[in-house]
Amino acid sequence: NKALTSGDSPVGEDPKDDTEETTTIVRSSDIQITKDADVSGVENEGQVINYTITVTNTGTTTLTNVLVKDPKTGLSEVIETLLPGQAVSLPTSYTVTIQDIAAQKPIVNVATATYLDPVTKEEKGKNA
């Protein structure tokens, strides 16, 4: 970016000056994915656990076709455009099975969000 200035002097040489400033453009691509459940424990077969999965663009580039998957609930959604700073929340749910109750273990549920980095052209992703 270059700025120029000049003027008319009433007493001689006209004043003028210029200056130049370079600003580096930093492009980065990154996301954050979080998942929240509406319960902290389950008691019965057939109980429904409602989840909210939130994907946030924490980078400086616009991301397209961000794929969000949650295999346990069957969620598979594409966020077509995710602007820098933008967050999109997706609801999903899981119905507790008799196998879950019989296992007497925590129900582990992992969601992923993947995208093609527009800067490096590499596929990247995060889990929640």
C-alpha positions in Angstrom: 0.0 0.0 0.0 1.5 3.3 -1.0 0.4 6.8 0.0 1.3 10.0 -1.8 0.8 13.5 -0.7 1.6 16.8 -2.4 0.6 20.5 -2.0 1.0 23.9 -3.5 3.5 26.2 -1.7 2.9 29.9 -1.8 6.6 30.6 -1.3 8.6 28.2 -3.6 9.1 24.5 -3.9 5.8 22.5 -3.7 5.9 20.0 -0.8 5.5 16.3 -1.5 6.1 13.0 0.1 5.3 9.3 -0.2 5.4 6.3 2.1 4.8 2.6 1.6 3.6 0.0 4.0 3.5 -3.8 3.5 1.0 -5.9 5.3 1.5 -9.7 5.3 -1.7 -11.7 4.8 -1.7 -14.7 7.1 -4.1 -17.5 6.1 -4.8 -20.4 8.4 -7.4 -23.1 8.5 -8.6 -24.7 11.7 -11.8 -25.9 13.4 -13.0 -26.8 16.8 -15.6 -29.4 17.4 -17.4 -29.9 20.7 -20.2 -32.3 21.8 -22.6 -31.8 24.7 -25.1 -34.4 26.1 -28.3 -33.5 27.8 -27.7 -36.2 30.5 -24.7 -37.3 32.6 -25.8 -40.9 33.1 -28.3 -43.4 31.9 -30.5 -45.9 33.7 -32.7 -47.7 31.3 -32.8 -49.3 27.8 -34.7 -47.0 25.5 -33.5 -43.8 27.2 -32.7 -41.1 24.6 -29.5 -39.1 24.9 -29.7 -35.8 23.0 -26.4 -34.4 21.8 -25.5 -31.0 20.4 -22.4 -31.0 18.2 -20.9 -27.6 17.5 -18.3 -26.9 14.8 -16.5 -23.6 14.9 -14.2 -22.2 12.2 -11.2 -20.9 14.3 -9.1 -20.1 11.3 -8.9 -17.1 8.9 -10.1 -18.9 5.8 -13.6 -19.9 4.6 -14.1 -23.6 4.8 -16.4 -25.5 2.4 -18.0 -28.9 2.6 -17.1 -29.6 6.2 -18.2 -33.2 6.9 -19.5 -33.9 10.4 -20.1 -37.5 11.4 -21.2 -39.2 14.6 -21.3 -43.0 13.9 -23.1 -43.9 17.1 -26.0 -41.6 16.4 -25.9 -42.0 12.6 -25.3 -38.3 12.0 -23.6 -37.4 8.7 -24.0 -33.8 7.8 -22.2 -31.4 5.4 -21.8 -27.8 6.4 -21.5 -26.2 2.9 -19.8 -23.0 4.0 -18.2 -22.1 7.4 -16.9 -18.6 7.6 -14.1 -17.5 9.9 -15.5 -17.3 13.4 -18.8 -18.9 12.5 -20.2 -21.8 14.5 -22.8 -24.3 13.4 -24.7 -26.5 15.9 -26.1 -29.8 14.9 -28.6 -31.8 17.1 -28.5 -35.6 17.1 -29.6 -38.3 19.5 -28.8 -41.9 20.6 -31.2 -44.4 22.1 -29.7 -46.6 24.8 -29.7 -50.3 24.0 -30.0 -53.3 26.3 -26.3 -54.1 25.3 -25.3 -50.7 26.7 -27.0 -51.4 30.0 -25.6 -55.0 30.2 -22.0 -53.7 29.5 -22.2 -51.5 32.5 -19.6 -49.2 30.9 -19.8 -45.6 29.9 -21.3 -45.0 26.5 -18.5 -43.6 24.4 -19.6 -41.4 21.5 -17.0 -39.7 19.2 -17.9 -37.2 16.5 -15.5 -36.0 13.8 -15.4 -33.0 11.5 -13.2 -33.1 8.4 -12.5 -30.5 5.8 -10.1 -29.8 2.9 -7.7 -27.1 3.9 -7.9 -24.4 1.2 -4.3 -23.3 2.0 -2.5 -26.6 2.0 -5.0 -28.7 0.1 -4.7 -31.4 2.7 -7.6 -33.1 4.4 -7.8 -32.2 8.1 -10.1 -33.0 10.9 -10.9 -33.0 14.7 -12.7 -35.3 17.1 -15.0 -34.5 20.0 
